[in-house]
Amino acid sequence: MEIIESICGEKRGNFNLSDIGNNPNFIFENDPNFPTLTLFYEDGKVINVNSWIECANYVNGGWTDNLLPKTDYEQVFSIVLLTFAISIYLFKTIKNYVKKQK
């Protein structure tokens, strides 16, 4: 319940999440006093919620208000490889410069 309140805010009304369960026909009613929140799922799905109970239901199902970063390992590898190549180039350049100064 703590994570639900940290994302959705303080509980508004007398709701019970177990009433919703896995009912695919449950319809959430918009709450004009609830600010629309955007929630994210780990596979990249995005949803906007318009009531506390809707928000609590999705957060209870694993949704969060933070976009979880996905790491592109090929991009990270390329950056590391490029940094390594530049470091070797600079090291050799400085080494040659020092040799010429002697």
Secondary structure by P-SEA (a helix, b strand, c coil): cccccccccccccccccccccccccbbbbbcccccbbbbbcccbbbbbbccaaaaaaaaaaccccccbbbbaaaaaaaaaaaaaaaaaaaaaaaaaaaaaac
